[in-house]
Amino acid sequence: MAVRIGSTTLLVIATTSLISLPLMLPTPLQAATRNDEKPRGTTQRNATLKSSTQAGRRPARLAADDESVSVTARAHEARNTENVVSRAAIEQLAPGTNVLKAVGQLPGVSFSSSDPLGIDTWGASVYMRGFFQNQLGVTLDGIPLNDQGYGNVNGLNVANAVITADIANVSVSQGGGALDVPSNTNLGGAMQFSTADPKHKAGAIIEQGFGSYGMEHTYIRLDSGDLNHTGTRAFGSYSRNYEEKYDSPSSGILQQADGKLVQPLGADSTMSAFFNWSEAQVWVHADKSFDILNKLGWRVEDLYPNYAAAYAAANWVAYCGGLAPSCATPPGVLGGAGLPAGWFNTNAQAGVSFYDGGQTSIDYLGGLNFDIAINDRLRWKATIYGHSDTQYQTYGDPYQPSATGAPLSEEVWQPRQERYGFQTSLHYFVGRHAISTGVWFENNNQQFALFWYNEPLLGHGAPLKTIGPYNVYGRAFLQDVGYQWNTNSFQYYAMDVWRPLRNISVTYGFKSLVQTTSGGADYNNPELNYGPLANGSMTAASGFLPHVNLDWHFAQGHELYFDMAENMRPYSVSGAASLGAVGSPWNVAVPAPTNGQMPPQTSQDLFKTLQRTLHPERDWDFVLGYRYTGKLISVTADAYHADLYHHLISASLGTLNAPVTTVLDTHHADMWGADAAATLRPLPRLAITNTFSYNRFTYDTPVNLCTGGMVCNLQGKRLSGYPAFMYKADASYSWGRFLVHFGVNYYSARPFSLMNDTSVPAYWLSDLGARYLLGNYGMMKNLTVSFNVYNTFNAKYIAMMGENGFPVSGDAQSMERGAVRQFFGTARAEF
């Protein structure tokens, strides 16, 4: 089954066609500088953006008295498998855009979102070399963010953790990831986000933007400047992003506030504190399927604010028996009973879309960092942090009537987590060695519950909003499940960076990881679920996860590197399963019988079986690469391989009349790939970059995903949701105070079903941007205007896939369309 997607094929001047991965881009992606006298490992990195006045670096933005805009900051040296996405790269995005879009310009990284700003985390995803966003290590100023997936209870998406404008840079380590990164999710790479420090001079920044479909962006920042002779300084900032859908009046709003304090302690030590508050109120896009796209077109959305239409669709479920597009309702029943035009002929029928759907999330994140020089050879670093997360994920359910008599209700999923932890490490420099060792501990109290709230009778009050409040017509009248867990994570690492010669570094070390989760269901509705739900303890542990890295600079500008690491991802917890998604042992579920025949086992029985038989996910990652950095051209090329063991997926087994949701071990998968990048600088103010990526992920072990005599063998199938081939190009040029850039990405077809019998077609996506420095006007300094175009050629394409899991075979309502072409204009001034 397939759907034809219109797109415009673009021809971008590709002056080179070389193959590589760790990208050395003069702009927008800058590699990390490594010119320290002391030996450093691949996992050490600068936590703050250096002042633009420092030697060896041009400012990302032009000062008022400068006469030209630099396309590039000075070429920086890439180091091993590590790349740094610079502030200059982030500033090429439309202000307010999810910072992961900038990371997505690296070869091997795939970022997609259903909205142009990427603030709807239900419709946004990122892959790194075949590893999904819940299989990467992610930190912010040393604070573990862990799982980047929607609605999780083991972390926080970086888009909700920090204002994009306050990020200085992102250090990306592909392959095994940095050894010292505190994480319980890292299988295939790490992203370390660093916030900018407060400025030494007091001032303010005001940024205001407007765009298509009601888009508004506001950013305000106040810097205290140095408050005393010790250099104490701080900043506070506020951001608000608002956007409406291109095919619906519903909106998405993300508000955030950041604060950071830096306190120097002597000449070579620092204490800093960071705090973030965020509140997201987002109406999500309706989930699509091939069937819906083919029969109803590309602009099918939830029915909000048309409550009468949603009411009629719910009446259709209650009274029409699925026999006709409409029917008469019994006497006394309010509203009609019928489906919108065309819905009856789809597989989803009343489930094509709902009255509304969306999320509200409120997060508080804070951390305290210490970097103390004990003496000239020994440093102590530590981070103490806390995170509170409350979420409400909802949709108007036409299949569950309200206690008020309305034929629909509001289904509300309520995840919550409270995380507290610390990490501490010692770094000792002696001779040709840089030795470090450290520990990380985190305690996470996690909850999940599912409720239904009353909607009003038609004409008897305003319907509930997907962003709340939900108790307008009383407390929840129905509960399905309730879960509560407690998770303790502990990690230890030891590492040595040895430099036998000035141009050779050998990094070797290991980490130990142990995680125990206890708890489970504390409420079960016996009318919906059979027997007790899963409750119990599971531990994942590995005492020795090695990591080895070799780096050789064998000639001027030439570098060879090799990286090898083993990682483990402990068991995850969740209160709801998406078929085909990463599985949680606590997701097992046996529905209550409807035919009077008792199932052979309860959910708790299934869980006890998994306690004895499951293994945590593990993998070995290998990378071999080459890099050349010259004045006119920079080239990187590497190949990688990963052996993955015990990847867990949710699956529905049993019979049609007695389905059972459980977790399957896929045993072993094999991944090979190569990435390449080349940046050409034919003119002083012109840079042209081309990147190429290839990935082949296949399951190696026979695993049958079907029952009842059917065979759905997973062996030999490719990874769903990730393209085998990606091409990205970017051209930047400046003249005087004017800068323009154009980028284009190509994604090959992505398998949709686990059996690979359906795929989402390939597509091209392009962005265009320009920026002009007007200069100083009275109190305003560095007044700058910018203009961005998203989806320049208005391509039709599928962005998010698998938000409801991937189907075993064929079609499913589990994909979202990418946004149409949109325009954004922004003005920014400093004071």
N, C-alpha and C positions, 0 to 999 in steps of 0.2 A: 504494500500500500504506500502511496507516495502522494505528495502535494507539490504542485508546480509553484515555484517561488520566483517572482520577477526580480531581476537585479540588473544593475548596470556594470558591465565589465570595464575595468579601468586599466589603462596602460600607464604605468609609472616608469620613468626613466630609471633603469637599473644599470648603473655603470659597472657594477661588479656582481657576480653570482657565486659567492663563496659560502662555505658552510661552516657555522659555528654556534657557540652558546654563550658563555659568560661575556656579556656585551660590553665593549669599550666604546662608548659613544661620547663624542665631544659635547653633543647636545642631542636629545634631551637627557640621555642617560650617561652619568659620569661614574667611572670606576673610582674606587677608594684610593687615596694617596697612601703610599707606604714608604716613607723615607726616614722612619725613626732610626735612631742609632741603636737602641736596644732591640733585640730580636723579638718579633711578635708573631703570634699564631694566627691562623686563618680565622679564628673566632673573636679576636680582639678588634674593636672598631671604635671610631670616635663617636661619642654620644651626642655631641652638639655640632651644629653648623659653625664653621670657623668664620670669623669676621671677614667681610668682603674686602677689607683693607689689608689683609695679610698678603705677604709675598707669595706668588705662585697661584693666585686665584683672582679672577675678575669678578666683579659683583654680578649677581643674577639680575638685578635691575639697575638701570642707568641712573647715576646721580644727575641732578638738574643741570650741572654745568658741563656734562659730557656731551660730545657731539655725535656719538654713534652708539648703536646698540650692538653688543657683542653676541654673535650667534652661539659662540662656545665659551664656556669657561676654559681655562687652560687645561690641556689634555692631562688627565690623571691616570695613574697606572692601575690597571685591574690586577686583582690579586687572587690567584687560584680560581676557585669556583664561586668566588664572591663578587657581586656587583652592587653598586650604589646607585639608586634612583635619586637624582639630585633634586634640589629645590627648583632649579630651572626647568626640569622635566615636569614637575607638578604644576608649575605656573602656566604651562601650555594648555592645561585643561581649562574648561569653563569653570570659573570660580564656584565652589560649593560641590564639585564633583567628588565622588568616592575616590580616595587615593589609590585604591586597588586598580583603577583604570590605568594609572601611570605604570604600576608594576606590570600590568598586562601587556606593555609594549616590549618587554623582554622576550627574547626567543624562548619557546617552550612553555610560556605562560599564556593561558587563555582566560580572559575576563569577559563576562557578558552580563547585561542587565536589561530588564524590561523597560526601565525609565532612563532618560539620558544622564541624569545625575547619579544614578546608582544608589539612591537612598532607600529604595524598597528592597530590603534584604531577602524577602520571599522570592523575588524575581532576579536575584543577583548571585553569581557564582564565580569562583576562580579555581582553575586547575594549574598545577605546576608539574610539567613532565609526567602527566598521567595520574598524579596524586591530587585528590579532591581537597577542598578547603578545610575539611575536618581531619585531614591527614598531614597537616603542615604545622610546624612550630612557629608561633607568632608572639612577639613581645612588643611592648610600648614602654620605652624608658626602663627596660628591665622587668616590667610587669608582664607576667604570662597572660596572653589573651586566649590561647588555646583554640578551641573549635570556632571556626568562622561561619558555621552553618546557621540557618534560620531557626529560631525557637529552641536552641540548645540550652542545656543547663550545665555546660562545662566551658564557659568562656564568654567572650564578647566580640562581636564583629568590630573591626577597627574603624569602620565608618561611624559607629556609635560611641567610640572610645575617645576620639580626639577630633578637633576641628581640622580639616585638611589644611587650611591656611597656616596652622601652627606647627606643621610637620616640617622638620629641616631636611630629612633624607630618610631613605629606606635601604637597609642593607639586606640583600637577597642572597642566600646561600643555597644553591641547588645541589642535588645529589643527596648526601646523607644529612645535610644541614650542619650548622655549627654545633660542636660538641658541648659547649657550655650553655646552650640555650635551655632555660627551664621550660619544659613542655611535657605534657602527657598525651600529645597528639602527633608528634613528629614521626613520620615515616619517610618522607621524601623531600625535605627541604625546609628552610626557615626564612621568615621575614621579620626583621628587627626594625621597628619604627622609632625614630628619635625626634623629640620635639625641639624646637628652636629655643635658645636661652633668651631671657629678658635682655633688652638692650641696655648699654651703659648710659645712654642719653635718654632723658625723659621725652615722651612723645606719644603720638596717637596715630592710628590708621583707621580710616573709614573706607569701606568698599560697598558699593551698591550696584546690583545688577538686575536686569529685567530680560525676559525672554518669551518665547512662544508659549501659548496655552497657559497664560497667567503666571509664568515662572517669575519668582522674586528671590533675590539673594541679598542678604545683609550680613556684613562682618564689621565688627568694631573691636579694636584692641587698644589698650592703654598700657604704656610702659612707664614704670616709676623712675627709671634711670638709677644710677648709683645713689643709694641713700646715705652712705657713710664712707669713711676712708677704707673700710674693709671690702667694699664692693658689693654689699647687700643690694639686691635688685629683684624686681618682680614684674610680672605682667598679668593682666586679666583680659579675657576676650569673650565675645558673644557672637554667635552665628545663628541665622535663621534661613532655612531653605524651604521654599514653597513651590510646588508644581502641581498642575492639573493634568489629567490624562488627555491625550489627543482624541480619544473617542468616548469620553465620559466626563461629567462635571465633578466627579469625585477627585480628591486631592491627596497629596502627601506633604507632610510638614515634619521637618527635623530641626529641633532647637537644641543648641549646645552652649555650654559655658566652660572655658578652660581657665586655669590659673597655674602659674609656676613661680616658684621662689628659688633663687640661687644665693647661697651663702658661702663665699670662699673661706677656707679655714687655713690660714697661713699662705705660704707661697705656692704650695703644690697639692692642696687638698680642698675638697668641695663637699658641701651638703646641698641637696636640692630636693624640692617637694613639688609634686604635680597633682592636680585635681581636675576631674571632668564630671560634668553633669550633662545628661542628654535625655531628651524626651522625643520619641518618634510617634507620630500619629499618621498612619498610612493606610489609605484604601488601596488594596492590591488589585492587580489585573486579574480578570477571569482566566482560569486555566483553559488551554486549548487542546485539541486533538486533531489528527489528520482529518477525521470524519467531520468535525465542526468546521475546520478551515475550508474543506472542499464544498460543503453543503450550505454554509451560512456566511462564508467570507471571513475577512481578516479583522473586522471591527465589531466583534461580538463582545460586549462587556456586561458586568453586573447591572441589574435593573435600577439601582439607586439613581435618582430619588423617586422612581415610579413604584410606590408601594402597592398600588392597586394591581399592577401587572404581576408583581411577586405574589400577592395574595391570591390572584386567579390561578397562578401556576401551582401554588400549594393546594388550592381547592381541587385542581385537576388531579393531583396525586391522591387526594382523599376520596374523590367521588367518580372519576371517569374510568378507572380500571385499565388505563393504558390502551383503550380501544379506539379512541378518536381524538382529534386535536382539541375538542371542547365538548362539553356536555352541560346539561341542566343541573343545577344544584337543588338539594331538598328545600322545602319551604322553611323560611326563617334563617337560612344561611346567607350571610352577607357576601357581596361580591360575586363575580362570575367564576367560571371554572374553565380555563383554557390556557393553552400555551401560546407564546409569541409565534409569529409566522415562521414556518420552517423547522421549528424545534421538534415537532412530532416525528419527523423523518430522520432524526439523528439517533445515534445509539444512546446518548445521554438523556434525551428528552427533557424532563423537568430539571435535570442537573446540568444543562448547558451552562447556565450561570445562575447566581442567586440574587437576592435583593441587594446584599452587600457582602463584603469580605475584607478583612484587613487586620491591623495590629496596632496596639499601643504598647510601648515599652518605655520604662523609666530606669535609668542606670546612674549609679554613682561609682566613680573609680578614683582611687587615690593611692599615691605611693611616695615613699621617702627613700632617697638614695644617698649613700655615702661612698666617697672615693678618697681614701686616706693614705697618704704616704707615711708609712711607719719609719722608714729610713730610705736611703737612696737605692736600696735593692728590694725592698719589700713594700707591697701595697695591699691594703684591705679594702674590699668593695662589698657593699651590702644593699639590699632592697627590701623594704617592708611595705606591704600593700594590702588593700582591701577592695572588694567589689560587691555591690548590691545590685541585683537585677530583678525587676518585676515585669512580667509580660502578660498581655491579653491578646489572644489570637482568635478571631471570630469569623463566622459567616452566617447569613440568614438561611436557616435549615428548613426546606419545604417538606421534609419527611417526618418532622417531629412537631405536632401541634402544641400550642401553648395551653396552659391551664386557664387562660382567659377565654378560650374558645376560638382564638385565631388559629388558622390552619398551619402556621409556621412559627418558628421560634428562633432565638439567637443562640447558636452554639458557641461556647466560649471555652477555649483551652487556656489554662493558667499555669505556665511554667514559672518557677522562681528559683533563685540561687543566691547564696551568701558565701563568698570566697574570701579567705584570709590566708596570707602566707608570707614567706620570706625566702630570700636567697642570700648567701654570703660566700665569699671566696677570698683566697690569698694568692698573690702573684709575686713570685720571687725570681729575680734576675741574677744569674751567676755565670760568668764566663760566656760561653756560646749558647747558653740555655735560658729559656724563659719557662719556668715551671709554675703551674697554677693548679689549684684544687678548690672545690667548693661543694656546697650542698644546697638543695632547694626542698622546701616543704610547703604543702598547701592543704588546707582543710576546706571542703566544700559541702555545705548543707543544701540539698537539692529537693525540690518539690514539683509535683505535677498533678493537676486535677482537671476534670472535664465536666462542665455544667451546661444546662440549658436555661435560658431566661425568657420570660414572657414577652411576646409582642402584643400590641393592642388589636382589638377588633377594628375592622376597617371603619374609618370615620370616628373612632373613639379616642383619638390621641395620636401624637406623633410617634412614628416607629423608632425603635432604638437605633443608635448610630454604632457603626462598627468600632469606633474609637471610644465608646462609652459615653455616659455611665450606663450600666446594664441592669440596675435594680430599680428602674423607674416604675415598673409595674410589679414590684415585689421581689423577694429573694428568689434565687434559683429554685425552680420547681422540680428539677431532675438532675441527678448526678450519675455519671457512668463509673468512673474510677477515681482513685486518689492514691498517689505514691509519695513516699518520702525516703530519701537516701542520705547517707553520709559517706563521703569519699575522702580518703587520705592518700596524698601522693608524696613520694620521697624520691629524690634523685641525688646521686653523688657522682662527681666527675674528677678525674685527675688527668693532666695533660702536660706534655713537655714539647716546646718548640726548640729544636736543635739546629744550629747553623754550622755545619762542619766547614763550609766555605762561605764567603760573603754572598755568593750568588746561588746558594743552595739552602733550602730550609726543609727540615723533616719534622713533621708534626705527628705525634703519636700519643694515644691515650685511650681511656675507656670511661664509660659511665655505667652506673648501676641504677636501675629503676624498679620500684615496687609500688603498687597501688592496690588498695583494698576498698571495695565498696560494699556497704552493708545496708540492708533495708529493702524496701519494695512497697508493695501495695498495702495501704492502711484502710482502704475502703473499696468495696466491690458491690455493684448492683447485681444481685443474682438473676434479675429478669433479663439482663443483657449479657452476662458472662457466666460461664459454667464453673462452679467450684471456686476455691480460693485462687487468687491471682499470684503471680510470682513474687516471692519474698525470700531473701536470704543473702548470703555474703559470697563474694568472689574476689580472688586475689590474682593479680598478674605480676610476675616478678622475673627479673633477669639480673644476675649479679655482674655480668661482664658483657658489655656491648662495645666492641672495639671500634676505633676510628684511626685511620692512617692517611696522611697526606704528604705528598712530595711536590716540591716546587723548585724548578731549575731555570734560572735566567742565563742562557748559554751564549748569548751574543747581544749586541746593542739592539734593544727593542724586541727580542725574541724570548718566549717563555714556554716551557712545557710543564704540565702539572698532572698529577694523578691523585684521586681521592677514593677511599674505600671505607665504608661504614656499615655497621649493623644497627638497626633500630627496632624498637618494640612499641606498639600502641596498645595500652591496656583496654579493658572492656569499657564501653560507653554505656551511659544510662539514658533512658528516654521513656516517656509514658505512652508513646504512640509509634507505630511502625509504618513505614512507607515501603511497599514491596519493591525489592530490588535495591533498596538503599542499604547503607552500612547498618548492620544488625546489632541490636542490643539484646542480651539474654533476658532482660526484664520485659521485653516486648511480646513475649509469647502470649498467645491468647486463644482460648477455646470459647466460642460463642455459646450462649444458652441455647439448648435444643428447642426447635419449633415443631417437631413432629412426635414428641413424647419419647424418643429414643435417646438414652443417656450416652454421651461420648465415653470412649474407653478410658480417658485420662483427663485430669484437670490441668489448668495452666501451671499450677504449682508442681504437678508431676512432671510436666515438660521441663520446667526450670531445673528441677533436681537432676534430670538427665543431662541437661546442658552443663550443670556444675561439674559433672564427672567427665564429660567428653570434649568440651570446648577448649581451644587454645587461643591465647591472645595473638593478634596480628604481629608479624615480624617481617623484616626484609633485609636483604643485603643490597647496597647501592655501590656502583662502580662508575667512575668518571675518568676519562683520559682526554686531555685537551691541549691545544696549542694556541698561542696568541702572538701577534705581531703588532707593535705600536710604532707608527712612524708619523712624520709630519704631514704627509699627504693622505695616508691611508692607515686605517686600523682594522685588523682582521682577527677574528677568533673562530676556532673550530674545535668542537669536541664531540665525542661519542659517549654514550652511557648505557648501562645495563642494570637491571634490577631483578632480583629473585624475590618474589613475594609469597609468604606462607600464611595460611589460615585467614585469608580475607573473608570476613563475615558479611553475609547479606541476609536481609529479611525475605522470607518466602512464604507463600500460602500453600499448604499441603493438605492432605486429607481428601475427602470426597466433596462433590458439589453440595450435598446436603449437610455435610459436617466439615466445613473448612477449618483448618488450624493454622494460625500464624506462628511461625517459628523462625529459628535462625539456622542457616546452613553454612558449613565450613567449605570453602572452595578449594582448600588444601594448597594448591600451588599455582602461581601465575608467573608469566615470563614477560619482561619488557625490554625492548631494545630501542634506541633512538639516537638521533644526532641533531645538533643545533649549530647554526652558523650565523655570523654577522660580519658585515663589512661597512665601514664608514669612509667615504671619500670626501676630501676637502680640496676641491680643485681651485677654489678662490678663497681669499681670506674670510669672507662673510657668508660662504655657502657650505653647507654640509648635507650630504646625501647618504642615507643609511638604508641598507637592505638586510633583512634577517630571514632565515629559512629554518624550519623545524620539521623533523620527521619522528614519528613515534609509532611503535607497533607493540601493543599490549594484548596478550592472549592468555586465556585460562588453559592450563595444561592437564588438569585432572578430570576424569569423567565424573560429573555431578548431574544427576537428573533433577530438574526443577519441576517436573510434572508428575502427576499420579494418575490412578485409574487406567493403567495400561499404556498411557501416553509416554513418549520418550522426548524429553527436552534436554539434550546433553549440552552442558556448558563448555565442554572441552573444545578448544580451538576457536572459541568465540572472542571477539575483540571487546575492549572496554567501552561501555555505553557512555555517551555524553562528551567524549573528547575527540577532537579531530586528529586524523593521522598525519595531516600536513597543514602547516601554517606558513604564510608569507606576510611579512610586514615591511613597509617602506615609509620613510619619513624624509622630507626635504625642508630645510630651514634656510632662510636668507634674510639678511638685514641690510638696510641702507639708511644712513643717518640715524634718526631716532625711531625708525620704523622697522618692525620685525614681522615676518609672515612665515607660517609653517603649514605644511599639508601632509597628512598621513593617511595611509590606506592599509587595511588588514584583509587578508584572505583566509578563510577557514574552509577546509574540505568537508565533505559529508561526514556527519557524526552518527554512529549507530544509536538507535533509539531503544530497540528491544534487546533483551539479554541474548536472544537467539540471533540477533543481527539481521532479522528478516524485514525490518523497517529502519529507515535512516532519515535524518533531517538533511535536506540538500545543502550543498556548499553555498557560500555567499561572500560578497565583498562589502566592506564597510569602511567609509572614509570620513575624516574630520578635517576641518579647515579653521585656521585661527590667525588673527593679526593683532598686533599691539603697537600703540604709539605713545611716546612720552611727550607730553605737552610742556613739561617743565614746572617752574615755580610761579604761583600766582598769589601774592599776598601771604597769608598764613599757610597756604597749601604748598607742600613741597612734593616734588616728583609726581605731579598729577599725571595719571596714565589712563588711557582708555583702551579697551580691548573688545574684540568681536570674535565670536566662535560660532561655527556651524557644525551641528551634530548630524551624522548620516547625510552627507553633502548631496548625494545623488538619489536620496529617498528610496533606498533598497528595502524590499520586503524580505524579512529573515526571521528565523526563530532564534531567540536569545537564550533564555533559560530552558533547561531540559531536566526532567526527573525530579521536580519539586515535590511531586506525589509518589516518587519512586519510578522505576523503569518497568515496563511490562515484560513478562517472560517472552511473549510473542505478540506481533501485531501492533495494535493501536492502544492508546490510553490517553486520558485527559490529564496530561502531565508535561505541558510545555507552554511557553509564553512568547508572544511576538515581541520583537524589538521595536523601539519607538521610531516613529516617522521622523523626517527631517525637521530640525528645530534650530532656532537662532537665539543667540544670547549676546547681550551687550553689557559691559561693566565699566564703571569709573572707579578709580582708586586714588586716594590722596593721603599723604602723610602730613602730620602736623608737629 
